[in-house]
Structure formats: C-alpha cells, structure tokens
Amino acid sequence: MAAVELRVDLTALLDAIVAGNTERVTLITRELLAEDRNADVLIGRIGIQALLGDEDGHVGITIGSLAMIARMLRVRPAPLDQQIPPQTRALPLFLRAAQIAAPALRAAQTKTYTEPEAFFPSELLDSGKSMNEVINQAVQQGDTRQVERMLLGFYGTGADYRTLEVRAYEALTTTFHNNGHPLIATIRGFQLLDAVEWAKRVPALLHWLAPLLTAQTGTEQTAWIGEVHSYAVEPAHSLASIRTRLAAPKDENALAVRDAVLSNTNTTQVCQTIFDAIIKNGATPRAVASVLALSAAELLQQVDDSNRAQFIDVAHGLLYASATRIVFSRVQDVEALNLIYTAGAYINALYKQVTAQNQKAQPIIPSTPTTGSGGMIAITQLETIEELLKNKDTRSALATAQRYLNLGHDARALFGTIGLGATRNDASIDQGHSLQIVQAAGEEYVAWPRALAGTNIDAFLQAALRAAAFGQRDTLIPE
C-alpha cells in the first residue's frame, strides 16, 4: 500500500521553495508535520522534483541523504517537552532540503524532459551481444542517451528493480572518476527512489543518473584503477564462485583487509588480500565492504578538524565503501562484485595521500564530559548531544553518545540526531557532504556484521560527529 504522503499536494511548498520564502516553507512544513506525515517520503518527493535541474548530482545525493536521516529519526523517542509534536523534530531537515533544492527547482522550470525511446533487451537477440556488454560500452564511450535508453529498457520490461540496479552497478566496477561520485550517486539515487516508492518516478531518476554514470568518461583516470582492472579481468581472480559456496560465512576473516588498505602495499596486493579474504578464507563481500568502510572512517582520524577541505576529500573513501556495501545488500549478482576491488584500492590510495602529507591528528578521545551526560533516559541524552554539537563540543558529545549506546538505546535515533546537527552546516559550501558523511557513518554502524561484534567501530561515530560539528554554518536553522 502506497504511503499517504505520496498523495499530499506539495504545490504550495514547492512554490515557496522556488521563491526562496523560508518563512512560508517553515509554515507549510510545520503544518504537514503536525499531521504526522512521514518526513522521509515528503523530502524524497522534493528531491525527485529537483532532479531535472541538478546537473552535478549533489542535490539529488544530498536530499537522498536527508530523506534517509529523516527515516532514522522515526525511532527517536518523544521529546520531554510534551508541547512539541515529536514529528516536528524533522523541521531542520526540511529547511535544509529546501535550501539545497531551490536552485535546481528553479533551473528545472526552464527545462523540458522528453523521455527517450527505451532500448529493450529483445533488440539484441540477433546481435550476439548482451545488455551488459552494450551498456558498458555506452558508459565507456560517454554515450549518455544510450545509457538512459537501456536503463529505461530494463524498467519498461517490468523486470525486478534489482535487474535495473545491477546493470548500473556493473558498469562502474572497474572505472573510477570524480572521487567515486558515479557510484555514490547511483546508490543514493536508488535510495531516493526507495523513499518515494519508485513507481512512475523512475524515468526522472534515470534521466538524472545517466550523465553521472558517464561523467568524465574519456578523461585520464588514476593510475591505480588500471591495476584494479588488470587484476580483476584475470579468470583466476574471479569472485563468482561465492554464488555456489556451501560453507557458512566466516566474516571474522574480513578484518585482514584493514591492515592491507591502511598500509603502503601496492594496489595489486590490496586486491589479492581482498580475494583471499573472500574466496580462500570465507568472508562475504558485504563484510569486507563493512571493514573497508571502517578503515576509511579510521583514516579520517588522521585529518585535522582545521583542514575541512581535506576532511571532506578523504571522507569520500567512507562514502564510496558505504555505497559498495549497500550494493551487496541490494543485489546478489556476480557482475557487481568487482566493486570491492575498486573500493579497497581507493581507500589504500587515500591512505598513501594522507600519510604523504604527514598528518598528525589524533582521534577524538572522550573524557569526562564538560557538560552533563544526559543521564540514562534516551531522549535526554539525544537532546544533550544536540546541544553539544551546536557548541562544537565533540569530546563531550562522543562521551554522551557512547553512554547512550552502552545503555542499549537505538543507534538509528542517535545518528538521526547527529544528522540534525549537520543541518546547521551551509550545504551550499560543502555541497551537502556533512549530511552525506553522517548518513554513511550511521548506516555502516547499524549494519556492522554480527560476526565482528567485538571490533571497536567508534570511528564511525567520530566521523559523524566531526562532520556535523565543524562545517561552516549559516543562520538557516533557528536556534
């Protein structure tokens, strides 16, 4: 059954966003939330409307992140102040979504979209080629229109949505451009569709996604991606045999990958370590991707808070590894498996980049909080963390967050609350990366493999807190 939020008339809200009338946006949003509407669906609808005017992809990616953060907030306990409706807690997410979407919505008003004729798999019956081969060729050649037509073809056949998804993922397995944004945009774009329940909104998303898949194709890629491709195409390095593996997973063996990527070893050896962990030692690709995400979060600890530009740059390793892990949670097709090699090589390259610059920063070390720890009640602790983030007191925020988690409270509500803190950052300056980092860190924390439960994963929490606390702020979110 479709969410009732999909039938709510958002015309007045969208008009207010385009006009830049923040007061009107706030009033309409408060009314919607007072009706107990699910914020993630409504934010997702704003994002879908903005796609036609979003040329570089950051609007769609970031609004998708806001929708997923809003979903985390669903499990946050009611506020202690009973005069405040619990659902209005999501208001800052709406205000930031409106600010991010406004330029794209205005641009969309000057554009028209004519859906191209779909290219169906049946058209290749006598060609001797597969859809995989043709779509990969289109991506490599930068043929945006052909990529869109072929993705529409999968959609038009009524195939399972995973069939559509995996074709996009597979085209990116051994290519790498623009800090991994093509894959990040792909997975976050499909999450945006999740928020609005797919349906007739798919063509708009595919029209937005096609140029991002082919972005910078033909330009010189980093040297290490060639090594990844050379390694992955060797039949001896295929990961396909995991589809027929009968033994129970041994995800504890995924941890060996962390030592390899956070070292000066070469790209080929990184790929070999990943292959050994999965094929020889029984770890699942999903567990290896989780470990890669943790490695990327740990690498962020070596970047000082004063160097925000480098923090955002290095954080792309976390965003990319998180996207890779989510791919493996959404599809099981072997065509996507080589993404794990690319993710490992990318984080290893980031490690070498950071260490070459002699970064000396240390992780946040929690001590006795400088303010109250929030006691034992979940909502009190979350409200305390909000206040601490507002004051950029990450040490006390970390201590309170650890106490919150040690008491067994829901991690989703915690990262949703950190996401609220990240809405204070001016997304026009950091292109929404603060919100994206909080979302990725939260998703990886929540999805951490049970077999690795004894591993310290506070690096995810630290990454999220620092992303939220140290961005450049504006006055959009009221005190």
GIWOJO-V697658 format. One record per residue. N is the residue number from 1. RES is the residue in one small letter. PHI is phi in whole degrees, 0 to 359 (NA if undefined). PSI is psi in radians with two decimals (* if undefined). Layout:
n->{N & N}
res->{RES & RES}
phi->{PHI & PHI}
psi->{PSI & PSI}
//
This chain:
n->{1 & 2 & 3 & 4 & 5 & 6 & 7 & 8 & 9 & 10 & 11 & 12 & 13 & 14 & 15 & 16 & 17 & 18 & 19 & 20 & 21 & 22 & 23 & 24 & 25 & 26 & 27 & 28 & 29 & 30 & 31 & 32 & 33 & 34 & 35 & 36 & 37 & 38 & 39 & 40 & 41 & 42 & 43 & 44 & 45 & 46 & 47 & 48 & 49 & 50 & 51 & 52 & 53 & 54 & 55 & 56 & 57 & 58 & 59 & 60 & 61 & 62 & 63 & 64 & 65 & 66 & 67 & 68 & 69 & 70 & 71 & 72 & 73 & 74 & 75 & 76 & 77 & 78 & 79 & 80 & 81 & 82 & 83 & 84 & 85 & 86 & 87 & 88 & 89 & 90 & 91 & 92 & 93 & 94 & 95 & 96 & 97 & 98 & 99 & 100 & 101 & 102 & 103 & 104 & 105 & 106 & 107 & 108 & 109 & 110 & 111 & 112 & 113 & 114 & 115 & 116 & 117 & 118 & 119 & 120 & 121 & 122 & 123 & 124 & 125 & 126 & 127 & 128 & 129 & 130 & 131 & 132 & 133 & 134 & 135 & 136 & 137 & 138 & 139 & 140 & 141 & 142 & 143 & 144 & 145 & 146 & 147 & 148 & 149 & 150 & 151 & 152 & 153 & 154 & 155 & 156 & 157 & 158 & 159 & 160 & 161 & 162 & 163 & 164 & 165 & 166 & 167 & 168 & 169 & 170 & 171 & 172 & 173 & 174 & 175 & 176 & 177 & 178 & 179 & 180 & 181 & 182 & 183 & 184 & 185 & 186 & 187 & 188 & 189 & 190 & 191 & 192 & 193 & 194 & 195 & 196 & 197 & 198 & 199 & 200 & 201 & 202 & 203 & 204 & 205 & 206 & 207 & 208 & 209 & 210 & 211 & 212 & 213 & 214 & 215 & 216 & 217 & 218 & 219 & 220 & 221 & 222 & 223 & 224 & 225 & 226 & 227 & 228 & 229 & 230 & 231 & 232 & 233 & 234 & 235 & 236 & 237 & 238 & 239 & 240 & 241 & 242 & 243 & 244 & 245 & 246 & 247 & 248 & 249 & 250 & 251 & 252 & 253 & 254 & 255 & 256 & 257 & 258 & 259 & 260 & 261 & 262 & 263 & 264 & 265 & 266 & 267 & 268 & 269 & 270 & 271 & 272 & 273 & 274 & 275 & 276 & 277 & 278 & 279 & 280 & 281 & 282 & 283 & 284 & 285 & 286 & 287 & 288 & 289 & 290 & 291 & 292 & 293 & 294 & 295 & 296 & 297 & 298 & 299 & 300 & 301 & 302 & 303 & 304 & 305 & 306 & 307 & 308 & 309 & 310 & 311 & 312 & 313 & 314 & 315 & 316 & 317 & 318 & 319 & 320 & 321 & 322 & 323 & 324 & 325 & 326 & 327 & 328 & 329 & 330 & 331 & 332 & 333 & 334 & 335 & 336 & 337 & 338 & 339 & 340 & 341 & 342 & 343 & 344 & 345 & 346 & 347 & 348 & 349 & 350 & 351 & 352 & 353 & 354 & 355 & 356 & 357 & 358 & 359 & 360 & 361 & 362 & 363 & 364 & 365 & 366 & 367 & 368 & 369 & 370 & 371 & 372 & 373 & 374 & 375 & 376 & 377 & 378 & 379 & 380 & 381 & 382 & 383 & 384 & 385 & 386 & 387 & 388 & 389 & 390 & 391 & 392 & 393 & 394 & 395 & 396 & 397 & 398 & 399 & 400 & 401 & 402 & 403 & 404 & 405 & 406 & 407 & 408 & 409 & 410 & 411 & 412 & 413 & 414 & 415 & 416 & 417 & 418 & 419 & 420 & 421 & 422 & 423 & 424 & 425 & 426 & 427 & 428 & 429 & 430 & 431 & 432 & 433 & 434 & 435 & 436 & 437 & 438 & 439 & 440 & 441 & 442 & 443 & 444 & 445 & 446 & 447 & 448 & 449 & 450 & 451 & 452 & 453 & 454 & 455 & 456 & 457 & 458 & 459 & 460 & 461 & 462 & 463 & 464 & 465 & 466 & 467 & 468 & 469 & 470 & 471 & 472 & 473 & 474 & 475 & 476 & 477 & 478 & 479}
res->{m & a & a & v & e & l & r & v & d & l & t & a & l & l & d & a & i & v & a & g & n & t & e & r & v & t & l & i & t & r & e & l & l & a & e & d & r & n & a & d & v & l & i & g & r & i & g & i & q & a & l & l & g & d & e & d & g & h & v & g & i & t & i & g & s & l & a & m & i & a & r & m & l & r & v & r & p & a & p & l & d & q & q & i & p & p & q & t & r & a & l & p & l & f & l & r & a & a & q & i & a & a & p & a & l & r & a & a & q & t & k & t & y & t & e & p & e & a & f & f & p & s & e & l & l & d & s & g & k & s & m & n & e & v & i & n & q & a & v & q & q & g & d & t & r & q & v & e & r & m & l & l & g & f & y & g & t & g & a & d & y & r & t & l & e & v & r & a & y & e & a & l & t & t & t & f & h & n & n & g & h & p & l & i & a & t & i & r & g & f & q & l & l & d & a & v & e & w & a & k & r & v & p & a & l & l & h & w & l & a & p & l & l & t & a & q & t & g & t & e & q & t & a & w & i & g & e & v & h & s & y & a & v & e & p & a & h & s & l & a & s & i & r & t & r & l & a & a & p & k & d & e & n & a & l & a & v & r & d & a & v & l & s & n & t & n & t & t & q & v & c & q & t & i & f & d & a & i & i & k & n & g & a & t & p & r & a & v & a & s & v & l & a & l & s & a & a & e & l & l & q & q & v & d & d & s & n & r & a & q & f & i & d & v & a & h & g & l & l & y & a & s & a & t & r & i & v & f & s & r & v & q & d & v & e & a & l & n & l & i & y & t & a & g & a & y & i & n & a & l & y & k & q & v & t & a & q & n & q & k & a & q & p & i & i & p & s & t & p & t & t & g & s & g & g & m & i & a & i & t & q & l & e & t & i & e & e & l & l & k & n & k & d & t & r & s & a & l & a & t & a & q & r & y & l & n & l & g & h & d & a & r & a & l & f & g & t & i & g & l & g & a & t & r & n & d & a & s & i & d & q & g & h & s & l & q & i & v & q & a & a & g & e & e & y & v & a & w & p & r & a & l & a & g & t & n & i & d & a & f & l & q & a & a & l & r & a & a & a & f & g & q & r & d & t & l & i & p & e}
phi->{NA & 293 & 297 & 298 & 297 & 287 & 255 & 288 & 284 & 256 & 304 & 297 & 295 & 295 & 297 & 294 & 296 & 299 & 284 & 72 & 268 & 298 & 298 & 292 & 302 & 298 & 297 & 295 & 295 & 301 & 294 & 296 & 290 & 295 & 273 & 64 & 281 & 284 & 296 & 297 & 291 & 295 & 296 & 300 & 293 & 298 & 298 & 298 & 295 & 276 & 300 & 299 & 259 & 259 & 275 & 263 & 94 & 292 & 295 & 298 & 298 & 288 & 293 & 300 & 296 & 298 & 296 & 289 & 295 & 299 & 293 & 299 & 291 & 303 & 266 & 289 & 298 & 297 & 293 & 294 & 282 & 290 & 281 & 258 & 301 & 306 & 291 & 288 & 302 & 278 & 305 & 302 & 295 & 295 & 299 & 290 & 300 & 296 & 297 & 292 & 282 & 307 & 299 & 291 & 296 & 294 & 297 & 297 & 293 & 261 & 242 & 236 & 239 & 250 & 295 & 289 & 293 & 292 & 256 & 270 & 305 & 297 & 290 & 256 & 303 & 256 & 267 & 77 & 250 & 257 & 299 & 302 & 297 & 289 & 291 & 297 & 298 & 296 & 296 & 296 & 271 & 72 & 274 & 300 & 296 & 293 & 300 & 297 & 299 & 288 & 295 & 295 & 297 & 297 & 296 & 290 & 286 & 78 & 294 & 307 & 303 & 292 & 296 & 296 & 300 & 294 & 296 & 290 & 297 & 297 & 291 & 249 & 295 & 230 & 239 & 205 & 220 & 51 & 56 & 80 & 299 & 303 & 288 & 301 & 296 & 297 & 289 & 289 & 296 & 291 & 294 & 298 & 297 & 303 & 297 & 252 & 63 & 57 & 51 & 282 & 273 & 298 & 304 & 297 & 293 & 293 & 296 & 289 & 283 & 306 & 292 & 287 & 295 & 261 & 303 & 64 & 300 & 97 & 276 & 292 & 267 & 295 & 299 & 291 & 291 & 296 & 294 & 299 & 298 & 299 & 290 & 290 & 284 & 291 & 305 & 292 & 253 & 292 & 262 & 297 & 294 & 294 & 292 & 248 & 288 & 260 & 290 & 294 & 299 & 237 & 293 & 299 & 282 & 290 & 297 & 299 & 293 & 299 & 296 & 286 & 286 & 265 & 206 & 269 & 293 & 278 & 298 & 299 & 292 & 300 & 298 & 295 & 296 & 294 & 302 & 298 & 298 & 275 & 275 & 277 & 249 & 85 & 285 & 273 & 304 & 295 & 293 & 297 & 296 & 298 & 294 & 297 & 297 & 296 & 300 & 295 & 294 & 293 & 297 & 300 & 294 & 269 & 251 & 288 & 297 & 286 & 256 & 297 & 298 & 287 & 302 & 295 & 298 & 291 & 296 & 297 & 297 & 294 & 298 & 289 & 296 & 297 & 300 & 296 & 298 & 293 & 307 & 289 & 274 & 261 & 227 & 244 & 292 & 293 & 300 & 271 & 296 & 293 & 303 & 293 & 294 & 297 & 298 & 297 & 294 & 295 & 294 & 297 & 295 & 295 & 301 & 295 & 295 & 291 & 293 & 294 & 266 & 55 & 291 & 241 & 297 & 248 & 296 & 297 & 251 & 293 & 229 & 301 & 305 & 284 & 232 & 302 & 274 & 90 & 68 & 245 & 282 & 303 & 294 & 296 & 295 & 295 & 293 & 296 & 297 & 305 & 293 & 295 & 294 & 301 & 266 & 60 & 267 & 289 & 297 & 290 & 297 & 294 & 299 & 291 & 296 & 296 & 297 & 304 & 291 & 296 & 277 & 85 & 285 & 289 & 294 & 298 & 295 & 295 & 288 & 298 & 294 & 297 & 300 & 299 & 298 & 289 & 293 & 287 & 278 & 288 & 291 & 287 & 269 & 261 & 55 & 79 & 293 & 302 & 293 & 296 & 294 & 299 & 300 & 297 & 298 & 295 & 296 & 288 & 298 & 294 & 267 & 303 & 299 & 298 & 295 & 249 & 300 & 278 & 277 & 285 & 243 & 297 & 300 & 296 & 296 & 296 & 299 & 294 & 297 & 292 & 299 & 286 & 277 & 249 & 282 & 281 & 262 & 229 & 254 & 298 & 272 & 293 & 290}
psi->{2.24 & 2.53 & 2.46 & -0.45 & -0.37 & -0.27 & -0.02 & 2.33 & 2.00 & 0.23 & -0.84 & -0.69 & -0.80 & -0.67 & -0.70 & -0.65 & -0.81 & -0.66 & -0.18 & 0.46 & 1.50 & -0.65 & -0.75 & -0.73 & -0.78 & -0.77 & -0.83 & -0.71 & -0.73 & -0.71 & -0.73 & -0.78 & -0.55 & -0.36 & 0.17 & 0.68 & 2.58 & 2.04 & -0.61 & -0.67 & -0.78 & -0.74 & -0.69 & -0.68 & -0.64 & -0.76 & -0.76 & -0.71 & -0.50 & -0.22 & -0.67 & -0.50 & 0.16 & 1.76 & -0.62 & -0.09 & -0.29 & -0.52 & -0.89 & -0.76 & -0.82 & -0.71 & -0.58 & -0.71 & -0.74 & -0.68 & -0.72 & -0.60 & -0.71 & -0.61 & -0.67 & -0.65 & -0.25 & -0.56 & 0.08 & 2.35 & 2.78 & 2.55 & 2.72 & -0.56 & 1.78 & -0.14 & -0.22 & 2.03 & 2.29 & -0.66 & -0.35 & -0.12 & -0.44 & 0.01 & -0.78 & -0.57 & -0.71 & -0.79 & -0.72 & -0.69 & -0.71 & -0.76 & -0.74 & -0.71 & -0.44 & -0.92 & -0.68 & -0.67 & -0.68 & -0.75 & -0.64 & -0.49 & -0.35 & 0.05 & 2.71 & 2.58 & 2.07 & 2.02 & 2.15 & 2.85 & 2.26 & 2.56 & 1.88 & 2.63 & -0.50 & -0.39 & -0.18 & 0.13 & -0.67 & 0.17 & -0.31 & 0.10 & 2.74 & 2.81 & -0.62 & -0.84 & -0.75 & -0.73 & -0.63 & -0.73 & -0.71 & -0.71 & -0.79 & -0.58 & -0.05 & 0.46 & 1.44 & -0.76 & -0.72 & -0.67 & -0.80 & -0.75 & -0.71 & -0.69 & -0.66 & -0.55 & -0.77 & -0.71 & -0.71 & -0.40 & -0.22 & 0.29 & 2.77 & 2.45 & -0.46 & -0.49 & -0.72 & -0.82 & -0.84 & -0.48 & -0.67 & -0.74 & -0.78 & -0.55 & -0.22 & 0.16 & -0.66 & 0.56 & 2.71 & 2.10 & 2.72 & 0.90 & 0.53 & 0.19 & -0.58 & -0.77 & -0.74 & -0.79 & -0.66 & -0.88 & -0.68 & -0.56 & -0.74 & -0.54 & -0.63 & -0.71 & -0.64 & -0.71 & -0.56 & 0.23 & 0.62 & -1.75 & -2.33 & 0.03 & -0.12 & -0.82 & -0.67 & -0.70 & -0.74 & -0.62 & -0.65 & -0.67 & -0.64 & -0.86 & -0.43 & -0.60 & -0.61 & 0.12 & 2.29 & 0.22 & 2.38 & -0.28 & 2.86 & 2.24 & 2.92 & 2.65 & -0.64 & -0.42 & -0.52 & -0.66 & -0.68 & -0.81 & -0.78 & -0.67 & -0.80 & -0.53 & -0.24 & 2.20 & -0.55 & -0.26 & 0.23 & 2.46 & 0.11 & -0.43 & -0.26 & -0.33 & -0.42 & 0.16 & 2.30 & -0.38 & 2.64 & 2.54 & 2.59 & 1.23 & -0.31 & -0.39 & -0.09 & -0.40 & -0.40 & -0.42 & -0.55 & -0.76 & -0.57 & -0.80 & -0.51 & 0.97 & 3.05 & 0.32 & 2.80 & 2.94 & -0.72 & -0.71 & -0.62 & -0.82 & -0.68 & -0.68 & -0.69 & -0.77 & -0.81 & -0.73 & -0.67 & -0.91 & -0.82 & -0.60 & 0.04 & 0.16 & 2.67 & 2.64 & -0.60 & -0.72 & -0.70 & -0.72 & -0.65 & -0.75 & -0.67 & -0.70 & -0.72 & -0.72 & -0.72 & -0.69 & -0.67 & -0.63 & -0.59 & -0.44 & -0.28 & 0.08 & 2.22 & 2.58 & -0.43 & -0.29 & 1.28 & -0.66 & -0.74 & -0.60 & -0.81 & -0.73 & -0.86 & -0.52 & -0.29 & -0.43 & -0.74 & -0.76 & -0.71 & -0.79 & -0.68 & -0.76 & -0.69 & -0.77 & -0.70 & -0.63 & -0.82 & -0.32 & -0.29 & -0.60 & 2.73 & 0.08 & 2.43 & -0.39 & -0.44 & -0.15 & -0.53 & -0.18 & -0.51 & -0.59 & -0.78 & -0.73 & -0.78 & -0.75 & -0.65 & -0.80 & -0.65 & -0.70 & -0.69 & -0.67 & -0.80 & -0.63 & -0.78 & -0.82 & -0.50 & -0.41 & 0.15 & 0.81 & 2.40 & 0.14 & 2.62 & 2.70 & 2.80 & 2.19 & 1.91 & 2.48 & -2.96 & 2.13 & 2.51 & -0.25 & -3.14 & 2.55 & -0.04 & 0.08 & -2.48 & -0.24 & 2.28 & -0.88 & -0.57 & -0.75 & -0.73 & -0.72 & -0.58 & -0.75 & -0.71 & -0.83 & -0.69 & -0.71 & -0.64 & -0.62 & 0.12 & 0.51 & 1.39 & -0.51 & -0.85 & -0.62 & -0.70 & -0.76 & -0.73 & -0.70 & -0.71 & -0.69 & -0.76 & -0.86 & -0.66 & -0.43 & 0.01 & 0.27 & 2.85 & 2.12 & -0.51 & -0.73 & -0.59 & -0.87 & -0.51 & -0.70 & -0.72 & -0.63 & -0.67 & -0.70 & -0.65 & -0.33 & -0.27 & -0.27 & 2.45 & 1.84 & -0.33 & -0.32 & -0.81 & 0.18 & 0.54 & 0.15 & -0.54 & -0.81 & -0.68 & -0.70 & -0.75 & -0.78 & -0.85 & -0.79 & -0.73 & -0.77 & -0.68 & -0.64 & -0.84 & -0.61 & 0.15 & 2.35 & 2.40 & -0.58 & -0.29 & 0.47 & -0.43 & -0.04 & 2.40 & 2.05 & 0.44 & -0.27 & -0.58 & -0.76 & -0.75 & -0.73 & -0.76 & -0.78 & -0.75 & -0.67 & -0.71 & -0.66 & -0.59 & 0.30 & 2.92 & 2.21 & 2.81 & -2.94 & 0.27 & -0.78 & 2.09 & 2.64 & *}
//
